[in-house]
Amino acid sequence: MVENRLIQGRYRLLGTIGRGGMGEVWRARDEALGRQIAVKCLKPLGPRHEREFLDVLRERFRREARVAAALQHRGITVVHDFGEDQGTLFLVMELLTGRNLSQLLDDNRRQPLPVPDVIDIAEQVTAALAYTHGQAVVHRDLKPANIVRTADGTVKICDFGIARLGHDIGFTARLTGTGVAMGSPHYMSPEQIGAHPVDHRSDLYSLGCVLYELATGVPPFDLGDAWAVLVGHRDTAPTPPRSLRPDLPAAYERIMLQLLAKDPDERPRDADDLAKRLADARQDLALPAWTEGITPGSPAGPAHRPPRSVPSRAGTVLTDAWTGVGDPRSGDAAVAAGIASPAPPDDRRTALAARLAAGRALGEDGRYFEAHQIYAEVLAAQERTLGPDHPDTLDCRHHLARNLGRLGRLEDCRAMTWDVAAARARVLGAHHPDTLTTCYELGRVLGRLGKWAEALRTYQEVTAARTATLGPDHPDTLDARSEVGIGLGRLGRSAEALMLYHDLVAARTRTQGDDDPDTLRARHGLGVNLGRLGRWPEALAEAKEVAAARERVLGPDHPDTLVSLRETAVALGWLGRWDDALDRYRRVADARTRVLGAAHPDTLASQSDLAQCLEQLGRQDEAAALHRRIAALRRERATHRP
């Protein structure tokens, strides 16, 4: 986008206000009405997207923008207009004069806001949520950067639905190495993380995270990396905020902890219920005189209690599921899959196979949302033309299930993978290679869900079946044995894991060679379990040899090389050789900064390792300075998160 551009002959762009993963926000002038406005321009959609996908995205944008424009409440940013200009989707909004809550915290040097400010913001946001939930609208990305306090003290929620389009366009941040689609990890509800159904109570959880940060200066789970944050939301009780902020009234601490309940049923029933609890808490306070008369405002329309569940469908935030009834691509499933006209069965199967291959290519390229659309379309066509149990149909379902995992929908992935494994066993046989491939994927998703006992049993069954049908040294058999070793280690059975890795290293060396990446991966697992058993001199020797081999074979900056270098540092630390460990930790941190960038989660984790090593060496000032830099980079990352 360029300054002074005229959008649709009406909105003149004057200067950028901010940038994010989805695009840019511009200060602009409505030439027809002569007023200042804000224009949010989604990033131009390049030629890498297929026309069919772009048509669906445009329709989705129009639907969500239409819903956002229909929301009329003093606590919600007004949407005036929306459309498309030269391939750029845009949204015209009121121009707010004020600061978002993340900026307010930064202005306050990340110190807690005054208690009256926290209370005022809580009440105003709650009123806005009561209205929107009454319209069956769930925000799903509530965070400080999406809440603005204007110059006159009014608090407004921004980006209802529009920010979530980033999932469709493909600019969502992802957890390194997991494929989990990320929104804003510090403010995500446990049900969002676990890919469970999401309703209005998810927004209440996110509001609890926001209020906790305003009251204490830090999010409820301010941990070392994005994955640790998500695990904290899912498994860890938050630190009571009064232990960080003693002057916070007990009634408000109680409300925050209720909002942060893991089980949605244990949170306030809805925003109306939350408003009542806030009103009761206010009555118990003797607040300063200037707070008298402050109210959250009344809804612009009739107040409705939200239904017990506002379901969140795949790819849906504000509107009905756009892949169902009324979808522009609905109709004949074969035509939806890219076939222009009815074709003979063999030709149709060929076309569907080609379409499936295109989906797989998109998935390998990291374009998981687009791949998902293709898989869903092909599956619908195959079920109509071939039947639900045809091997081609089951192959498509296998890939669709795997892609759900890449999108972070782990429970959906687990359920579908289980069904496909059972169907393939029934149709093809329990020991058929395709059946075992699906069982292998089932083990993978069980591990990602933390169900390691089930994952281990699954991998052991796959290993036994592959050994019987393919032989003990077949690469697929060895892959399954490797996963068994990981499962044993995860369950604390390191002695068994060590024996397995000894045999696996021998088999990999015999069949693939000393320097094959798979051989080196097995040796890495061997070294890790030596360390878990406290055999640190042996662990150090193994880690050093694997690091040197990986540097020679893969290169000094390859992720596997850096993992082995870090493992070397860990062993050195356990042996008390902190000076030597410092050199390795620094090399890892420098390499990740160079390759991934200073604010990447893996880089920040390496910098944290380095800081802890400095502390062990008694270099407290250097460690403290590094901790401050890490904290600043995390804040910067959070500020620029869409």
Beta strands, then each sheet from edge to edge (+ up, - down):
strand 1: 6-7
strand 2: 11-19
strand 3: 23-30
strand 4: 35-42
strand 5: 79-85
strand 6: 88-94
strand 7: 98-100
strand 8: 147-150
strand 9: 155-157
sheet 1: 1+ 2- 3+ 4- 6+ 5-
sheet 2: 7+ 8- 9+
end
